[in-house]
Every structure is written in structure tokens, then in C-alpha cells.
Amino acid sequence: MFQERKTAMTAKRLKQPNSRHCFVCGVENPVGLQLKIYQIEEGVIETTYTAPEHFQGYPGVLHGGIIATLLDEISGRAHMGDPSQPRFMYTGKLEVIYRRNVPIGQPLRIVGKKLENRGRAAQGWAGIYDEKGNLLAEGTTLLFDIPPHLLPLKDLEELGWKVYPD
Ligand SMILES: CCCCCCCCCC(=O)SCCNC(=O)CCNC(=O)[C@H](O)C(C)(C)COP(=O)(O)OP(=O)(O)OC[C@H]1O[C@@H](n2cnc3c(N)ncnc32)[C@H](O)[C@@H]1OP(=O)(O)O
């Protein structure tokens, strides 16, 4: 099901950069999630993920902390925009609604959307869906621009921040 969606959206899909060591997107982080994230339209991104057994809380159920991590990163990245001029934001606040158990060992689709902009602050949203399209968990974030001197563009290369080919 996810594959069909991917094909239909190929024309618009733009891969976002990954870094080297980020827990969610670090391509060299052996204990990280190593997600590949795509912008599917302006301000809307998606990724897929199948959680391994070692991230379970209750048997068969993805731990809520990992669910929050996914919602945090994907809602913030919805604001990232043009990879050559990325908008990096800190999460100041995250509200999670755990609607249904999120299973381990089954493909999940995670969608992020940018909401309102308020100067250097913004709101984001992310949802985790199962293969049937059921919304399992969702999160809204309050995000703040990272002061440019804390993450200068020139340092990004060192962090391995680039679009890695599929
Ligand atoms: C290279 C690879 C990158 C890959 C992407 C990685 C994504 C990872 C996502 C994350 O994990 S981010 C890490 C977790 N977040 C942090 O570490 C942020 C820690 N917090 C901060 O640094 C500051 O609190 C923050 C920059 C968010 C805000 O501090 P400021 O000094 O800019 O806020 P200020 O005191 O000027 O307040 C501005 C307004 O926001 C409000 N505010 C400030 N912090 C808030 C907060 N945390 N929650 C809610 N509201 C907050 C504050 O009350 C105020 O409201 P009013 O304008 O109405 O007075």
C-alpha cells in the first residue's frame, strides 16, 4: 500500500538531507532509526518505519518514548524547506496523543505538516499511521528557530548533513 502511494507521488517527492549521528536521521548511528524522509509537497513530509522488537514497551507495542521521538522530528522537519537553506528549529514543546497501540514489526507511515508560523516560532504536526491508514498517534510541536550562530551552515558538511542517494 505504501509502495503504491510512493509511486503516485514520485514526481513531487524530494528527499531531505540526513546527518551522520542524529538518533533519528543519522546514517552512521548504529542504534538510531536511520529514517529516509521525503518532502511530498511544500510543508508536508513523510517517512516509513518498521520498529524492531528492542523498541517495544508492552509486548508487541512500540514504546511511547520512541513514538514521541518520531513525532518530534517529523513535525519539526516539515518546516525545513529548501535543503540548501534549511530552517533548523528546536522543539520547545511537544504534545502527544497516543490514540491506539503502535505495533512493532509492522510498516508505519509517518507524516509531518507545518502549521502556523509566528516569527521565530512555529507550530508543527505529525501523525503515525498503520498500513490501513489508521491514525495511531499524533503530536503537535511548538518550535523555535535555532540561532544561526549555534548551527552555522558551514558546519553542516562536518555533520554529514546532505541528501544521501537512495
Ligand atoms: C543536524 C541534524 C539535525 C536533525 C534534526 C534534529 C531535530 C531534533 C529535534 C529536537 O530534539 S530539538 C532538542 C530538544 N529541544 C531543546 O533542546 C530546546 C531547549 N529549549 C531552548 O533552547 C529554549 O527554551 C528555546 C530556544 C526553545 C526558547 O528559548 P528562547 O529564549 O528563545 O525563548 P524566550 O524566552 O525568548 O521566549 C519566547 C516565547 O516562547 C515561550 N517559550 C519559551 N520556551 C518555551 C518552551 N520550551 N515551551 C513553550 N513556550 C516557550 C516564552 O514563554 C515566550 O512566550 P511569550 O512571547 O508569550 O512571552
The ligand as a Gaussian input file, in Angstrom:
#p B3LYP/6-31G(d) Opt

LIG

0 1
 C       21.984000      18.381000      12.147000
 C       20.871000      17.335000      12.286000
 C       19.584000      17.918000      12.747000
 C       18.463000      16.943000      12.618000
 C       17.166000      17.484000      13.210000
 C       17.107000      17.186000      14.690000
 C       15.742000      17.567000      15.259000
 C       15.754000      17.274000      16.725000
 C       14.562000      17.876000      17.439000
 C       14.956000      18.040000      18.875000
 O       15.195000      17.059000      19.543000
 S       15.224000      19.639000      19.483000
 C       16.047000      19.313000      21.066000
 C       15.108000      19.482000      22.209000
 N       14.829000      20.907000      22.422000
 C       15.740000      21.694000      23.022000
 O       16.814000      21.314000      23.418000
 C       15.338000      23.140000      23.192000
 C       15.666000      23.639000      24.585000
 N       14.984000      24.923000      24.834000
 C       15.534000      26.092000      24.385000
 O       16.628000      26.140000      23.843000
 C       14.725000      27.322000      24.595000
 O       13.748000      27.089000      25.586000
 C       14.015000      27.788000      23.299000
 C       15.052000      28.131000      22.224000
 C       13.052000      26.681000      22.786000
 C       13.187000      29.026000      23.607000
 O       14.029000      29.915000      24.321000
 P       14.040000      31.439000      23.977000
 O       15.000000      32.092000      24.892000
 O       14.242000      31.605000      22.502000
 O       12.535000      31.843000      24.337000
 P       12.082000      33.169000      25.049000
 O       12.435000      33.102000      26.480000
 O       12.555000      34.347000      24.237000
 O       10.519000      33.034000      24.948000
 C        9.789000      33.351000      23.781000
 C        8.357000      32.910000      23.975000
 O        8.252000      31.481000      23.890000
 C        7.830000      30.941000      25.130000
 N        8.642000      29.746000      25.371000
 C        9.963000      29.716000      25.531000
 N       10.380000      28.454000      25.668000
 C        9.289000      27.685000      25.601000
 C        9.057000      26.320000      25.673000
 N       10.051000      25.445000      25.811000
 N        7.773000      25.889000      25.562000
 C        6.769000      26.744000      25.408000
 N        6.938000      28.070000      25.304000
 C        8.179000      28.528000      25.421000
 C        8.106000      32.005000      26.177000
 O        7.227000      31.865000      27.268000
 C        7.818000      33.239000      25.359000
 O        6.406000      33.429000      25.240000
 P        5.788000      34.915000      25.164000
 O        6.332000      35.541000      23.897000
 O        4.288000      34.678000      25.108000
 O        6.251000      35.587000      26.412000

